Amino acid sequence: MSNLSYRSSQPDAWSLPRPHRDASQRYMTYGPIQPMDDRPGFWHRLFGAR
């Protein structure tokens, strides 16, 4: 087993998560919410009818 350790001056993402973004900022960045089953899945695209 190794006793090497890693130290960084920046805090870990688990101890300092990203700040909350409101819905309007999310909409401007990513666009409208997309339904999960809107597009056909990988296997349907691969083997499905064209």
MDAnalysis code that builds the backbone (N, CA, C; Angstrom):
import MDAnalysis as mda
import numpy as np

u = mda.Universe.empty(150, n_residues=50, atom_resindex=np.repeat(np.arange(50), 3), trajectory=True)
u.add_TopologyAttr("name", ["N", "CA", "C"] * 50)
u.add_TopologyAttr("resid", np.arange(1, 51))
u.add_TopologyAttr("resname", ["MET", "SER", "ASN", "LEU", "SER", "TYR", "ARG", "SER", "SER", "GLN", "PRO", "ASP", "ALA", "TRP", "SER", "LEU", "PRO", "ARG", "PRO", "HIS", "ARG", "ASP", "ALA", "SER", "GLN", "ARG", "TYR", "MET", "THR", "TYR", "GLY", "PRO", "ILE", "GLN", "PRO", "MET", "ASP", "ASP", "ARG", "PRO", "GLY", "PHE", "TRP", "HIS", "ARG", "LEU", "PHE", "GLY", "ALA", "ARG"])
u.atoms.positions = np.array([
    [0.838, -1.180, 0.000],
    [0.000, 0.000, 0.000],
    [0.884, 1.244, 0.000],
    [0.473, 2.248, -0.697],
    [1.276, 3.451, -0.828],
    [0.887, 4.482, 0.223],
    [1.857, 5.224, 0.717],
    [1.562, 6.272, 1.675],
    [1.722, 7.664, 1.054],
    [1.621, 7.751, -0.271],
    [1.685, 9.039, -0.939],
    [0.398, 9.817, -0.699],
    [0.506, 11.111, -0.499],
    [-0.678, 11.931, -0.288],
    [-0.648, 13.097, -1.268],
    [-1.816, 13.616, -1.553],
    [-1.963, 14.719, -2.496],
    [-2.523, 15.913, -1.752],
    [-1.839, 17.032, -1.821],
    [-2.324, 18.249, -1.175],
    [-2.488, 19.327, -2.224],
    [-3.581, 20.063, -2.103],
    [-3.862, 21.148, -3.026],
    [-4.318, 22.356, -2.224],
    [-4.062, 23.538, -2.761],
    [-4.500, 24.743, -2.062],
    [-5.976, 25.023, -2.309],
    [-6.555, 24.384, -3.321],
    [-7.973, 24.587, -3.603],
    [-8.818, 23.592, -2.828],
    [-9.981, 24.029, -2.325],
    [-10.838, 23.093, -1.590],
    [-11.450, 22.042, -2.525],
    [-11.824, 20.930, -1.939],
    [-12.427, 19.829, -2.676],
    [-13.833, 20.215, -3.136],
    [-14.268, 19.658, -4.260],
    [-15.603, 19.967, -4.789],
    [-16.709, 19.471, -3.861],
    [-16.446, 18.407, -3.078],
    [-17.461, 17.903, -2.159],
    [-17.628, 18.827, -0.959],
    [-16.536, 19.440, -0.523],
    [-16.636, 20.311, 0.645],
    [-17.065, 21.734, 0.271],
    [-16.885, 22.109, -0.983],
    [-17.277, 23.443, -1.430],
    [-17.985, 23.319, -2.776],
    [-19.280, 22.945, -2.777],
    [-19.993, 22.750, -4.040],
    [-20.229, 24.080, -4.762],
    [-20.611, 23.984, -6.030],
    [-20.905, 25.186, -6.813],
    [-22.106, 25.923, -6.228],
    [-22.113, 27.238, -6.325],
    [-23.267, 27.976, -5.808],
    [-24.521, 27.702, -6.640],
    [-25.673, 27.863, -6.009],
    [-26.957, 27.631, -6.668],
    [-27.181, 28.670, -7.764],
    [-27.683, 28.238, -8.905],
    [-28.035, 29.143, -9.992],
    [-29.548, 29.145, -10.127],
    [-30.123, 30.314, -10.306],
    [-31.572, 30.363, -10.412],
    [-32.028, 29.864, -11.788],
    [-33.318, 29.648, -11.936],
    [-33.871, 29.019, -13.135],
    [-33.598, 29.845, -14.392],
    [-33.637, 31.158, -14.300],
    [-33.412, 31.975, -15.499],
    [-31.973, 31.861, -15.988],
    [-31.014, 31.774, -15.075],
    [-29.622, 31.595, -15.490],
    [-29.420, 30.226, -16.126],
    [-30.032, 29.190, -15.539],
    [-29.942, 27.848, -16.131],
    [-30.556, 27.833, -17.518],
    [-31.691, 28.495, -17.698],
    [-32.367, 28.516, -18.995],
    [-31.499, 29.212, -20.039],
    [-30.859, 30.318, -19.659],
    [-30.002, 31.038, -20.597],
    [-28.782, 30.206, -20.998],
    [-28.281, 29.394, -20.087],
    [-27.096, 28.589, -20.378],
    [-27.434, 27.335, -21.171],
    [-28.445, 26.569, -20.715],
    [-28.709, 25.242, -21.276],
    [-29.961, 25.155, -22.132],
    [-30.802, 26.181, -22.144],
    [-32.032, 26.127, -22.908],
    [-33.142, 25.464, -22.116],
    [-34.281, 25.213, -22.776],
    [-35.419, 24.632, -22.057],
    [-35.136, 23.195, -21.609],
    [-35.865, 22.761, -20.611],
    [-35.727, 21.402, -20.103],
    [-36.230, 20.429, -21.158],
    [-35.430, 19.407, -21.431],
    [-35.773, 18.392, -22.425],
    [-36.306, 17.148, -21.720],
    [-37.411, 16.569, -22.198],
    [-37.882, 15.320, -21.591],
    [-36.883, 14.193, -21.851],
    [-36.778, 13.277, -20.893],
    [-35.772, 12.222, -21.000],
    [-36.084, 11.226, -22.107],
    [-37.352, 10.942, -22.374],
    [-37.679, 9.945, -23.391],
    [-38.150, 10.602, -24.683],
    [-37.680, 11.804, -24.973],
    [-38.044, 12.510, -26.194],
    [-37.348, 11.890, -27.409],
    [-36.069, 11.597, -27.256],
    [-35.294, 11.037, -28.356],
    [-35.223, 9.523, -28.212],
    [-35.133, 8.794, -29.320],
    [-34.969, 7.343, -29.211],
    [-33.610, 7.012, -28.594],
    [-33.560, 5.896, -27.890],
    [-32.335, 5.481, -27.220],
    [-31.277, 4.997, -28.201],
    [-30.117, 4.671, -27.650],
    [-28.980, 4.231, -28.456],
    [-29.306, 2.980, -29.260],
    [-29.877, 1.967, -28.598],
    [-30.153, 0.706, -29.290],
    [-31.240, 0.880, -30.342],
    [-32.229, 1.732, -30.091],
    [-33.269, 1.983, -31.091],
    [-32.682, 2.699, -32.298],
    [-31.791, 3.637, -32.067],
    [-31.142, 4.312, -33.191],
    [-30.255, 3.365, -33.963],
    [-29.608, 2.441, -33.243],
    [-28.683, 1.516, -33.896],
    [-29.429, 0.461, -34.721],
    [-30.488, -0.136, -34.149],
    [-31.189, -1.237, -34.817],
    [-32.572, -0.867, -35.312],
    [-33.040, 0.351, -35.027],
    [-34.398, 0.726, -35.370],
    [-34.598, 0.964, -36.857],
    [-35.861, 1.048, -37.247],
    [-36.190, 1.291, -38.655],
    [-35.813, 2.725, -39.024],
    [-35.496, 2.913, -40.261],
    [-35.111, 4.248, -40.733],
    [-36.232, 4.918, -41.459],
])
